[in-house]
């Protein structure tokens, strides 16, 4: 029998999050998360002090993900002001863009890079989408085909290492080191990206490259003129790869960094900035201010950068509050005990389906994982699924869910962007159906690693 301390918070969470007809609060995931947290605290008998401590503990658990979103967006905005995105796109076009297929490869790589930097598919589609829509239109692609390319490029970017918010979040919720998970994700996500590119090639089969889209500069000429705009990005890549490939962490090896970061590790929530990838982004962000184009627009960098992740960070904070209360009230353990008698396969398939539905309805892998993995992670651990595999599977299933038909929110945003620029009606359902094979690939990977 389902106990009231489990049933009430979960019912409130899903009803408020999914029933948009509820006046004022319907469909607001932030309210749903907070209501679930408060109801759990009340039913479990936590006093005000214990509840406050649980709030802080929960936010602290997700602090590195929150800091990654904040500083990742600030860094991406600085790179936009610096012109690094334009340099990257133009360089890739010069390298691959002499044919329609080459141009598609260049666009995908740029979208994936932007998605990785921003950690959010919708943000990446918005930031980069307007740069590539007209070029894809010149290739005589249908609006829905353009939508599929932007949707998949941005979505795959949001899970692509090394700055992979989806993996960091799942690892944080499960309580496991993301390093081993990221190494596997390099392979699985790259395969997904290759499949997406190959899927898109059929759109330009037999088509020639319009003369106006053929780059008029060589790669080396572009890099010679604009190499300085890539310095912050190269700094970031060097720091991350030094740790990933050579196990050299400059933030512990160099006194100038360790002296600053070690005291911060003792401060709850703030300690999120000491996570290695977050620290690397902060360093690269600081380097960006050596350039006048960024320095003169400091106010705009912070205003636009923070504005783009305002909603995402709010959801993450609310998710942290819910996670903290659920652990403090013992709800996580009670859910795990309640499911002990269920078949392992039923739990795994049911959990995956729930994550897909929440991701589809909210257009956010962040929300899907925050709502589902909080409960599912401990249950899967009790079923002897390795924590690293739980995190890897959750990130891939959530990434699949946010693009699933019939109501993937991300696709609606992308179609609105394309429709506004081209002044045409774009069918989001067709876009989602075009992207479905790739979504099913990520879903399959998630299920496979849970079952092996």
BASETI-243196 format. One record per residue (C-alpha): residue in one letter; x, y, z. Coordinates in Angstrom, 1 decimal, decimal comma. Last residue first. Example, Ala and Ser with C-alpha at 12.3 -4.5 7.8 and 13.67 -1.06 7.14 Angstrom:
BEGIN
- res / x / y / z
- S / 13,7 / -1,1 / 7,1 $
- A / 12,3 / -4,5 / 7,8 $
//
This chain:
BEGIN
- res / x / y / z
- X / 23,7 / -4,4 / -18,8 $
- X / 20,1 / -3,3 / -18,3 $
- X / 20,6 / 0,4 / -17,3 $
- X / 23,3 / 0,8 / -20,0 $
- X / 20,9 / -0,5 / -22,6 $
- X / 18,0 / 1,7 / -21,5 $
- X / 19,9 / 4,9 / -21,8 $
- X / 21,5 / 3,9 / -25,2 $
- X / 18,0 / 3,0 / -26,5 $
- X / 16,6 / 6,4 / -25,5 $
- X / 19,5 / 8,2 / -27,1 $
- X / 18,9 / 6,2 / -30,4 $
- X / 15,1 / 6,8 / -30,1 $
- X / 15,7 / 10,5 / -30,1 $
- X / 17,9 / 10,2 / -33,2 $
- X / 15,2 / 8,3 / -35,0 $
- X / 12,6 / 10,8 / -33,9 $
- X / 14,2 / 14,0 / -35,3 $
- X / 12,1 / 13,9 / -38,5 $
- X / 9,1 / 13,1 / -36,3 $
- X / 9,8 / 16,1 / -34,0 $
- X / 10,1 / 18,4 / -37,0 $
- X / 6,9 / 17,1 / -38,5 $
- X / 5,2 / 17,8 / -35,2 $
- X / 6,6 / 21,3 / -35,0 $
- X / 4,9 / 22,3 / -38,4 $
- X / 6,5 / 25,5 / -39,6 $
- X / 4,2 / 28,3 / -40,9 $
- X / 6,2 / 30,7 / -43,0 $
- X / 7,5 / 34,3 / -42,5 $
- X / 11,1 / 33,0 / -43,0 $
- X / 12,5 / 34,7 / -39,9 $
- X / 9,4 / 34,3 / -37,7 $
- X / 8,7 / 30,8 / -38,8 $
- X / 12,2 / 29,7 / -38,1 $
- X / 12,2 / 31,1 / -34,5 $
- X / 8,7 / 29,7 / -33,9 $
- X / 9,7 / 26,3 / -35,2 $
- X / 12,7 / 26,3 / -32,9 $
- X / 10,5 / 27,1 / -29,9 $
- X / 7,9 / 24,5 / -30,8 $
- X / 10,7 / 21,9 / -31,2 $
- X / 12,0 / 22,6 / -27,7 $
- X / 8,6 / 22,1 / -26,2 $
- X / 8,3 / 18,5 / -27,4 $
- X / 4,5 / 17,9 / -27,6 $
- X / 3,9 / 15,0 / -30,0 $
- X / 6,5 / 13,9 / -30,3 $
- X / 9,9 / 13,4 / -28,4 $
- X / 12,5 / 16,1 / -28,4 $
- X / 12,9 / 16,6 / -24,6 $
- X / 12,5 / 12,9 / -24,0 $
- X / 15,7 / 11,9 / -25,8 $
- X / 17,9 / 14,1 / -23,7 $
- X / 16,2 / 12,8 / -20,6 $
- X / 16,9 / 9,2 / -21,7 $
- X / 20,6 / 10,1 / -22,4 $
- X / 21,2 / 11,8 / -19,1 $
- X / 19,4 / 9,1 / -17,1 $
- X / 21,4 / 6,3 / -18,8 $
- X / 24,8 / 7,9 / -18,0 $
- X / 23,8 / 8,6 / -14,4 $
- X / 22,5 / 5,2 / -13,7 $
- X / 25,5 / 3,6 / -15,5 $
- X / 27,9 / 5,5 / -13,2 $
- X / 25,8 / 4,5 / -10,2 $
- X / 26,2 / 0,8 / -11,1 $
- X / 22,8 / -1,0 / -11,3 $
- X / 22,6 / -3,3 / -8,3 $
- X / 18,8 / -3,2 / -7,9 $
- X / 19,2 / -1,1 / -4,8 $
- X / 21,2 / 1,3 / -7,0 $
- X / 18,2 / 1,4 / -9,4 $
- X / 15,9 / 2,4 / -6,5 $
- X / 18,4 / 5,1 / -5,3 $
- X / 18,5 / 6,7 / -8,7 $
- X / 14,7 / 6,5 / -9,4 $
- X / 13,5 / 8,9 / -6,8 $
- X / 15,7 / 12,0 / -7,5 $
- X / 16,1 / 10,7 / -11,1 $
- X / 12,4 / 11,5 / -11,9 $
- X / 11,7 / 15,1 / -11,1 $
- X / 15,2 / 16,6 / -11,4 $
- X / 16,0 / 14,5 / -14,4 $
- X / 12,9 / 15,5 / -16,4 $
- X / 13,3 / 19,2 / -15,3 $
- X / 16,9 / 19,4 / -16,5 $
- X / 16,1 / 17,4 / -19,7 $
- X / 13,8 / 20,2 / -20,6 $
- X / 11,1 / 20,6 / -23,2 $
- X / 8,5 / 20,5 / -20,4 $
- X / 6,0 / 18,0 / -21,9 $
- X / 8,6 / 15,9 / -23,6 $
- X / 11,0 / 15,8 / -20,7 $
- X / 8,2 / 14,8 / -18,3 $
- X / 7,0 / 12,1 / -20,7 $
- X / 10,5 / 10,8 / -21,4 $
- X / 11,4 / 10,7 / -17,7 $
- X / 8,2 / 8,7 / -16,9 $
- X / 8,9 / 6,3 / -19,7 $
- X / 12,4 / 5,7 / -18,5 $
- X / 11,2 / 5,1 / -14,9 $
- X / 8,6 / 2,7 / -16,1 $
- X / 11,0 / 0,8 / -18,3 $
- X / 13,6 / 0,5 / -15,5 $
- X / 11,0 / -0,3 / -12,7 $
- X / 9,3 / -2,9 / -14,8 $
- X / 12,6 / -4,5 / -15,8 $
- X / 13,6 / -4,9 / -12,1 $
- X / 10,4 / -6,6 / -11,2 $
- X / 8,7 / -4,9 / -8,2 $
- X / 9,0 / -6,2 / -4,7 $
- X / 11,6 / -3,7 / -3,7 $
- X / 9,5 / -0,8 / -4,9 $
- X / 8,2 / 0,4 / -1,6 $
- X / 11,6 / 0,2 / 0,0 $
- X / 13,1 / 2,6 / -2,6 $
- X / 10,1 / 4,9 / -2,1 $
- X / 10,7 / 4,9 / 1,6 $
- X / 14,4 / 5,5 / 1,3 $
- X / 13,8 / 8,6 / -0,9 $
- X / 11,0 / 9,9 / 1,4 $
- X / 13,3 / 9,9 / 4,5 $
- X / 12,2 / 13,4 / 5,4 $
- X / 15,8 / 14,8 / 5,1 $
- X / 16,3 / 13,1 / 1,7 $
- X / 13,0 / 14,4 / 0,3 $
- X / 13,6 / 17,8 / 1,8 $
- X / 17,0 / 18,2 / 0,2 $
- X / 15,8 / 16,9 / -3,2 $
- X / 12,9 / 19,3 / -3,2 $
- X / 15,1 / 22,3 / -2,4 $
- X / 17,6 / 21,2 / -5,1 $
- X / 14,8 / 21,0 / -7,6 $
- X / 13,7 / 24,6 / -6,6 $
- X / 17,3 / 25,8 / -7,1 $
- X / 17,5 / 23,9 / -10,5 $
- X / 14,2 / 25,3 / -11,7 $
- X / 15,3 / 28,9 / -10,8 $
- X / 18,6 / 28,3 / -12,5 $
- X / 16,8 / 27,3 / -15,7 $
- X / 14,5 / 30,3 / -15,7 $
- X / 17,2 / 32,8 / -15,3 $
- X / 19,6 / 31,0 / -17,7 $
- X / 19,3 / 33,4 / -20,6 $
- X / 18,9 / 36,5 / -18,4 $
- X / 22,2 / 35,8 / -16,6 $
- X / 24,1 / 36,0 / -19,9 $
- X / 22,1 / 38,9 / -21,2 $
- X / 22,6 / 41,1 / -18,2 $
- X / 26,1 / 39,9 / -17,4 $
- X / 27,4 / 40,4 / -21,0 $
- X / 25,4 / 43,6 / -21,5 $
- X / 27,0 / 45,2 / -18,4 $
- X / 30,5 / 44,2 / -19,5 $
- X / 30,1 / 45,5 / -23,0 $
- X / 33,3 / 47,6 / -23,1 $
- X / 35,2 / 44,6 / -21,6 $
- X / 34,0 / 42,2 / -24,2 $
- X / 34,9 / 44,1 / -27,3 $
- X / 38,0 / 45,4 / -25,5 $
- X / 39,5 / 42,0 / -25,1 $
- X / 41,3 / 41,0 / -21,9 $
- X / 37,8 / 40,5 / -20,5 $
- X / 37,6 / 37,1 / -22,3 $
- X / 40,4 / 35,8 / -20,0 $
- X / 38,0 / 36,1 / -17,0 $
- X / 35,4 / 33,9 / -18,8 $
- X / 38,1 / 31,4 / -19,6 $
- X / 39,1 / 31,3 / -15,9 $
- X / 35,4 / 31,0 / -14,9 $
- X / 34,9 / 28,2 / -17,4 $
- X / 37,8 / 26,3 / -15,9 $
- X / 36,4 / 26,7 / -12,4 $
- X / 33,1 / 25,3 / -13,6 $
- X / 34,8 / 22,4 / -15,2 $
- X / 36,8 / 21,6 / -12,1 $
- X / 34,1 / 21,9 / -9,5 $
- X / 35,2 / 24,8 / -7,2 $
- X / 32,4 / 27,0 / -8,3 $
- X / 29,9 / 24,7 / -6,6 $
- X / 31,5 / 25,4 / -3,3 $
- X / 29,3 / 28,5 / -3,1 $
- X / 26,4 / 26,2 / -2,3 $
- X / 27,9 / 25,4 / 1,1 $
- X / 31,2 / 27,0 / 2,0 $
- X / 34,0 / 24,6 / 2,9 $
- X / 35,1 / 24,2 / -0,8 $
- X / 35,5 / 28,0 / -0,9 $
- X / 38,6 / 27,8 / 1,4 $
- X / 40,2 / 25,4 / -1,1 $
- X / 39,5 / 27,5 / -4,2 $
- X / 41,6 / 30,6 / -3,6 $
- X / 44,8 / 29,0 / -2,3 $
- X / 44,3 / 26,1 / -4,8 $
- X / 44,3 / 28,6 / -7,8 $
- X / 47,6 / 30,4 / -7,2 $
- X / 49,1 / 27,2 / -5,7 $
- X / 48,9 / 25,3 / -8,9 $
- X / 48,4 / 21,5 / -8,7 $
- X / 44,9 / 21,6 / -7,2 $
- X / 43,2 / 24,0 / -9,7 $
- X / 45,6 / 23,0 / -12,5 $
- X / 44,1 / 19,5 / -12,5 $
- X / 46,4 / 17,1 / -14,4 $
- X / 44,9 / 13,7 / -15,0 $
- X / 46,6 / 13,6 / -18,4 $
- X / 43,6 / 13,1 / -20,8 $
- X / 40,6 / 14,4 / -18,8 $
- X / 42,5 / 16,9 / -16,6 $
- X / 44,7 / 18,4 / -19,3 $
- X / 41,7 / 18,2 / -21,6 $
- X / 39,6 / 20,5 / -19,4 $
- X / 42,3 / 23,1 / -18,9 $
- X / 43,4 / 23,1 / -22,6 $
- X / 39,8 / 23,3 / -23,8 $
- X / 39,0 / 26,3 / -21,6 $
- X / 42,2 / 28,2 / -22,6 $
- X / 41,5 / 27,4 / -26,3 $
- X / 38,0 / 28,9 / -25,9 $
- X / 39,4 / 32,0 / -24,2 $
- X / 41,9 / 32,4 / -27,1 $
- X / 39,5 / 31,9 / -29,9 $
- X / 38,9 / 35,6 / -30,7 $
- X / 42,7 / 36,0 / -31,1 $
- X / 42,7 / 33,7 / -34,1 $
- X / 40,6 / 36,2 / -36,1 $
- X / 42,7 / 37,3 / -39,1 $
- X / 45,1 / 34,4 / -39,2 $
- X / 42,2 / 32,0 / -38,4 $
- X / 40,2 / 33,3 / -41,3 $
- X / 43,2 / 33,1 / -43,7 $
- X / 44,0 / 29,6 / -42,5 $
- X / 40,5 / 28,4 / -43,2 $
- X / 40,4 / 29,9 / -46,7 $
- X / 38,3 / 32,9 / -47,5 $
- X / 35,5 / 33,4 / -50,0 $
- X / 33,2 / 30,8 / -48,5 $
- X / 30,7 / 29,3 / -51,0 $
- X / 27,3 / 30,4 / -49,8 $
- X / 26,8 / 33,0 / -52,5 $
- X / 27,5 / 30,5 / -55,3 $
- X / 24,7 / 28,2 / -54,3 $
- X / 26,0 / 24,7 / -53,5 $
- X / 24,4 / 22,0 / -55,7 $
- X / 21,7 / 19,5 / -54,7 $
- X / 21,7 / 15,8 / -55,6 $
- X / 21,1 / 14,8 / -52,0 $
- X / 20,5 / 17,9 / -49,9 $
- X / 17,9 / 16,6 / -47,4 $
- X / 19,3 / 13,1 / -47,4 $
- X / 22,4 / 14,5 / -45,7 $
- X / 20,4 / 15,3 / -42,6 $
- X / 20,2 / 11,7 / -41,3 $
- X / 24,0 / 11,5 / -41,8 $
- X / 24,5 / 14,5 / -39,6 $
- X / 22,1 / 13,1 / -36,9 $
- X / 23,9 / 9,8 / -37,0 $
- X / 27,3 / 11,5 / -36,5 $
- X / 25,9 / 13,5 / -33,5 $
- X / 24,5 / 10,3 / -31,9 $
- X / 27,9 / 8,6 / -32,4 $
- X / 29,5 / 11,6 / -30,7 $
- X / 27,0 / 11,3 / -27,8 $
- X / 27,8 / 7,6 / -27,2 $
- X / 31,6 / 8,0 / -27,4 $
- X / 32,1 / 11,2 / -25,4 $
- X / 29,4 / 10,0 / -23,0 $
- X / 31,7 / 7,1 / -22,0 $
- X / 34,4 / 9,5 / -20,8 $
- X / 31,8 / 11,7 / -19,2 $
- X / 30,5 / 8,9 / -17,0 $
- X / 34,0 / 8,2 / -15,7 $
- X / 34,5 / 11,8 / -14,7 $
- X / 31,0 / 12,5 / -13,3 $
- X / 31,9 / 11,4 / -9,8 $
- X / 28,7 / 9,9 / -8,3 $
- X / 25,9 / 11,2 / -6,1 $
- X / 22,9 / 10,0 / -8,1 $
- X / 21,5 / 13,6 / -8,4 $
- X / 24,9 / 15,0 / -9,0 $
- X / 25,8 / 12,5 / -11,7 $
- X / 22,5 / 13,1 / -13,4 $
- X / 23,1 / 16,9 / -13,3 $
- X / 26,7 / 16,7 / -14,6 $
- X / 25,6 / 14,4 / -17,4 $
- X / 22,9 / 16,7 / -18,6 $
- X / 25,0 / 19,8 / -18,1 $
- X / 27,7 / 18,5 / -20,4 $
- X / 30,7 / 20,8 / -20,7 $
- X / 33,2 / 18,2 / -21,8 $
- X / 31,1 / 16,6 / -23,1 $
- X / 28,0 / 16,8 / -25,4 $
- X / 24,6 / 16,6 / -23,5 $
- X / 23,4 / 20,1 / -24,4 $
- X / 25,1 / 19,9 / -27,8 $
- X / 22,9 / 17,0 / -28,8 $
- X / 19,9 / 19,2 / -28,2 $
- X / 21,3 / 22,2 / -30,1 $
- X / 22,3 / 20,1 / -33,2 $
- X / 19,1 / 18,0 / -33,1 $
- X / 16,7 / 21,0 / -33,0 $
- X / 18,7 / 23,1 / -35,5 $
- X / 18,9 / 20,3 / -38,0 $
- X / 15,2 / 19,2 / -37,5 $
- X / 14,0 / 22,8 / -37,8 $
- X / 15,8 / 23,2 / -41,1 $
- X / 14,1 / 20,1 / -42,3 $
- X / 10,7 / 21,5 / -41,1 $
- X / 11,4 / 24,7 / -43,0 $
- X / 12,0 / 22,8 / -46,3 $
- X / 15,6 / 22,9 / -47,5 $
- X / 16,3 / 24,8 / -50,7 $
- X / 20,0 / 25,1 / -50,0 $
- X / 19,5 / 28,9 / -49,7 $
- X / 17,1 / 28,1 / -46,9 $
- X / 19,9 / 26,5 / -45,0 $
- X / 22,0 / 29,7 / -45,3 $
- X / 19,0 / 31,7 / -44,2 $
- X / 18,5 / 29,6 / -41,0 $
- X / 22,1 / 29,5 / -40,0 $
- X / 22,8 / 32,6 / -37,9 $
- X / 19,2 / 32,8 / -36,5 $
- X / 19,7 / 29,3 / -35,0 $
- X / 22,9 / 30,1 / -33,1 $
- X / 21,6 / 32,0 / -30,1 $
- X / 18,0 / 30,6 / -30,2 $
- X / 18,9 / 27,0 / -30,8 $
- X / 21,6 / 27,2 / -28,2 $
- X / 19,2 / 28,6 / -25,6 $
- X / 16,6 / 26,0 / -26,3 $
- X / 19,1 / 23,2 / -26,1 $
- X / 20,6 / 24,2 / -22,8 $
- X / 24,1 / 23,5 / -21,5 $
- X / 25,2 / 26,9 / -22,9 $
- X / 28,8 / 25,9 / -23,8 $
- X / 27,7 / 22,4 / -24,9 $
- X / 24,8 / 23,7 / -26,9 $
- X / 27,0 / 26,2 / -28,6 $
- X / 29,5 / 23,5 / -29,6 $
- X / 26,7 / 21,3 / -30,9 $
- X / 25,3 / 24,1 / -32,9 $
- X / 28,7 / 25,0 / -34,4 $
- X / 29,4 / 21,3 / -35,2 $
- X / 26,0 / 20,9 / -36,8 $
- X / 26,4 / 24,0 / -38,9 $
- X / 29,8 / 22,9 / -40,2 $
- X / 28,5 / 19,4 / -41,0 $
- X / 25,5 / 20,9 / -42,9 $
- X / 27,8 / 23,2 / -44,9 $
- X / 29,9 / 20,2 / -45,9 $
- X / 26,8 / 18,3 / -47,0 $
- X / 25,8 / 21,3 / -49,2 $
- X / 29,3 / 21,5 / -50,7 $
- X / 32,2 / 24,0 / -50,3 $
- X / 31,3 / 24,3 / -46,6 $
- X / 33,6 / 21,8 / -45,0 $
- X / 36,8 / 23,8 / -44,1 $
- X / 35,6 / 27,3 / -45,1 $
- X / 32,3 / 26,6 / -43,4 $
- X / 34,1 / 25,4 / -40,3 $
- X / 36,2 / 28,5 / -40,2 $
- X / 33,1 / 30,7 / -40,7 $
- X / 31,2 / 29,0 / -37,9 $
- X / 34,1 / 29,1 / -35,5 $
- X / 35,0 / 32,7 / -36,2 $
- X / 31,3 / 33,7 / -35,9 $
- X / 31,1 / 31,9 / -32,5 $
- X / 34,3 / 33,4 / -31,3 $
- X / 33,1 / 36,9 / -32,1 $
- X / 34,1 / 38,5 / -28,8 $
- X / 30,5 / 39,5 / -28,0 $
- X / 29,4 / 36,0 / -28,7 $
- X / 32,2 / 34,6 / -26,6 $
- X / 31,2 / 36,8 / -23,7 $
- X / 27,6 / 35,5 / -24,0 $
- X / 28,9 / 31,9 / -23,9 $
- X / 31,0 / 32,6 / -20,8 $
- X / 28,1 / 34,2 / -19,0 $
- X / 25,9 / 31,2 / -20,0 $
- X / 28,5 / 28,7 / -18,7 $
- X / 29,0 / 30,8 / -15,6 $
- X / 25,3 / 30,5 / -14,6 $
- X / 24,6 / 27,0 / -15,8 $
- X / 27,8 / 25,5 / -14,4 $
- X / 27,1 / 27,3 / -11,1 $
- X / 23,7 / 25,6 / -10,9 $
- X / 25,2 / 22,2 / -11,8 $
- X / 27,9 / 22,6 / -9,2 $
- X / 25,4 / 23,7 / -6,6 $
- X / 23,1 / 20,7 / -7,1 $
- X / 23,8 / 19,0 / -3,7 $
- X / 24,3 / 22,4 / -2,1 $
- X / 20,7 / 23,3 / -3,2 $
- X / 19,5 / 20,2 / -1,3 $
- X / 21,6 / 20,9 / 1,8 $
- X / 20,4 / 24,4 / 2,0 $
- X / 16,7 / 23,5 / 1,7 $
- X / 17,2 / 20,6 / 4,2 $
- X / 18,7 / 23,0 / 6,7 $
- X / 15,7 / 25,2 / 6,3 $
- X / 13,4 / 22,3 / 6,8 $
- X / 15,2 / 21,2 / 9,9 $
- X / 14,9 / 24,7 / 11,4 $
- X / 11,2 / 25,0 / 10,5 $
- X / 10,3 / 21,6 / 12,0 $
- X / 10,2 / 18,4 / 10,0 $
- X / 7,1 / 16,4 / 10,7 $
- X / 7,1 / 14,1 / 7,7 $
- X / 3,8 / 15,4 / 6,5 $
- X / 4,9 / 19,0 / 6,8 $
- X / 8,3 / 18,5 / 5,1 $
- X / 6,8 / 16,4 / 2,3 $
- X / 4,2 / 19,1 / 1,7 $
- X / 6,9 / 21,8 / 1,6 $
- X / 9,0 / 19,8 / -0,9 $
- X / 6,1 / 18,9 / -3,2 $
- X / 4,9 / 22,4 / -3,2 $
- X / 8,4 / 23,7 / -4,1 $
- X / 8,8 / 21,3 / -7,0 $
- X / 5,4 / 22,0 / -8,4 $
- X / 5,8 / 25,8 / -8,0 $
- X / 9,1 / 25,6 / -10,0 $
- X / 7,5 / 23,3 / -12,6 $
- X / 4,9 / 25,9 / -13,5 $
- X / 2,4 / 23,9 / -15,6 $
- X / -0,6 / 24,9 / -13,6 $
- X / 0,3 / 27,6 / -11,0 $
- X / -1,9 / 30,6 / -12,1 $
- X / -5,2 / 28,6 / -12,5 $
- X / -4,8 / 24,9 / -13,0 $
- X / -5,3 / 24,2 / -16,7 $
- X / -1,6 / 23,4 / -17,2 $
- X / -2,0 / 20,0 / -15,6 $
- X / 1,6 / 18,6 / -16,0 $
- X / 3,7 / 20,3 / -13,3 $
- X / 0,9 / 20,9 / -10,8 $
- X / -0,5 / 17,4 / -11,1 $
- X / 3,0 / 15,7 / -11,1 $
- X / 4,3 / 17,4 / -8,0 $
- X / 1,1 / 17,3 / -6,0 $
- X / 0,7 / 13,6 / -6,6 $
- X / 4,4 / 13,0 / -5,7 $
- X / 4,1 / 15,0 / -2,4 $
- X / 0,8 / 13,3 / -1,4 $
- X / 1,6 / 9,7 / -2,3 $
- X / 4,9 / 9,3 / -0,5 $
- X / 4,0 / 10,6 / 2,9 $
- X / 0,5 / 9,1 / 2,4 $
- X / 1,9 / 5,5 / 2,2 $
- X / 1,3 / 3,4 / -0,9 $
- X / 0,0 / 0,0 / 0,0 $
//
